[in-house]
Amino acid sequence: MTLTTGSDAARARRDATPQGEPRRVGGRGRGRAIEALWGYAFIAPTGIGLAVFYLWPILQTAYFSMTEWGFFGGHTWTGFDNYTRLLRDPEAGQALINTLGYTALGLVAIPLAIVFAALLNQKGLRGVGVYRTLFFLPVVTMPVAVAMVWRWLYNGDYGLINYVLSLAGVEGPSWVADPATALYALAVVGIWSSLGYNLIIFLAGMQAIPREYYEAAQIDGAGRITQFFRVTLPLLSPTAFFVSVISVIGSLQLFDLVYAMAGSGLTARANPAFPRLQTVVHLFYDRAFVTNDRGYAAAIVVMLFLLIIAMTAVQFRLQRRWVHYA
Amino acid sequence: MRRPRAHIGAHAVLIATSLVMVTPFAWQIITSLKTLSGATRVPPSFLPEGRWENYGRVFELLPFGHQFLNTVLMTAGRTIGQVLLSSMAAYAFARLRFPGRGLLFGVFLSVLMVPPQLFVIPQYEIMLSLGWLNTLRALIVPGLFSAFGVFLLRQFFLGLPRELEEAARLDGAGPLRIYWSIMLPLARPGLVALSVLVLLWSWNDLFWPLVVNTDPEQMTLSAGLASLRGQFQTDYPVLMAGSLLASLPVIAVFVFLQRQFIQGIAHTGIKG
């Protein structure tokens, strides 16, 4: 977009509406039109990119979810077949159960993060920066690398965790390779990875609480524990609500850890615990890019979208019961 | 004075938890310097054995140099492009008046509410039809456009004082001059916050690179490292060396730009 076309169009517009009182050079109408053209020019790159790579694909995915794909390309309209198939698919059902279980377990990170944020938020505590850095380290570490390291820690025969347990006389399971423990072991990694992130948000939330509330509570004779429950927690509840919405959305989309720990296709199926590890997005990846069943994969991901909307809506409804806005 | 004593309990809990946070990293480093037989000894030894050749093995098993370069270029391309393009749109939404502004902003925001997996199949089809699979373009281009970046920077621009702009406008500066010479320098903290977030997400991104670049030489580190798992499941020392090499660059950037990382996350509260 050049300035010339901008002023030409502006002139055309001014001629159409000649009543504009000339305030600055060129008149207000012309100035407005030029400003509008600059506005469109500035949003055009991102706007076109979003339309091509994001907005149009939403509609396409919705369409694909009603088609069946041949292995060598081409697709035929099948209506709601993929959805009825999805509702009857035991593998998808199990993936949904795993994902919801992982999401629920992941919420444990919220109270943990609040407690650690409260510990770090004490006046005059030394070494806050060091603790914060150490807690935050897993947040910036590549999830695939995190998964590799934890797989090694969880190793049934040579893993550090089972060695430590053996010192206490306990024979540990093989964790991510054992159907009974796999999901919990995965959730522990998730919590370990996200604790520092939640902590930072809560710490910022706590620091935004005005000191006067604490001073008033002190005058009323409230001790530190009472202050935490009566002042900090209620005033932090909007932050906790926000973190829980974000963390549920994130957990419902879990993929990296599972893919890095279990792989996909035949490799994954070699792991006896894989049925307990597979998440909805992993199933989507597998159907879309391993078995090339893209119509079905599209239906999976549309259902995931609806699930995310539903879970978020439920949380917004429940917030009335526990979130206090000061 | 009860304060110093009162903190002893807090330090005890914090130190114990810090150990839990750090142990996986320490064990990763120790294991990466062992032989395979050393790593699988029971009881395990807590001393590294100085087997630096494990790091060399990573380069033999993977085209690690290529993958490293791909990851650097993808991260740089997405970060620079996304921050530039998002800041332009954000400036327009924050300061310029044009018909349909509110509606268009709403349309931009709608992208934020959709899980990213919903875009993947059509995006892949676009890459396929353009012949961009297994190229750097496939890694970078969809990542140049971000509703999140526009939203974040628009909020930032809205919070900036208008006086400088007004003065510049009276001096005859057009929107481009104002955007480039006044808004961008003023918005530096916001641009840095967005940059560190995009950098972190791009470096660690797995799903999209895994889907579009399947040729080992065109892979990113994330996908390459994940492929190492499948091929050599038992060689944990090499796997630990590889995962350390892949994750270290962002950890190093984090240590240097810690304040920006933490402020970026605290202010936006969104994770990738």
Interface residues (C-beta under 8 A of the other chain):
Chain A: L3 R32 I34 E35 A36 L37 W38 G39 Y40 F42 I43 P45 T46 G47 G49 L50 V52 F53 Y54 L55 W56 P57 I58 Q60 T61 F64 F116 L119 L120 Q122 K123 G124 L125 R126 G127 Y131 R132 T133 L134 F135 F136 L137 P138 V139 V140 T141 M142 P143 V144 A145 V146 M148 V149 W150 R151 W152 L153 N155 D157 Y158 L160 Y163 W192 S194 L195 G196 Y197 I200 I201 L203 A204 F242 V243 I246 I249 G250 L252 Q253 F255 D256 Y259 A260 G263 T267 V281 F284 Y285 A288 F289 R294 A297 A298 V301 V302 L304 F305 I308 I309
Chain B: R3 H7 A10 H11 V13 L14 T17 S18 V20 M21 V22 T23 P24 F25 W27 Q28 T31 A39 T40 R41 V42 P43 P44 L85 S86 M88 A89 Y91 A92 F93 L96 R97 F98 P99 R101 L104 V107 F108 S110 V111 M113 V114 P115 P116 Q117 L118 F119 V120 I121 P122 Q123 Y124 E125 I126 V141 P142 L144 F145 S146 A147 G149 V150 G174 P175 L176 Y179 L200 W203 N204 L206 F207 L210 V211 L221 S222 A223 L225 A226 R229 G230 Y236 L239 M240 G242 S243 L244 A246 S247 V250 I251 F254 V255 Q258 F261 I262 I265 A266 H267 G269 I270 K271
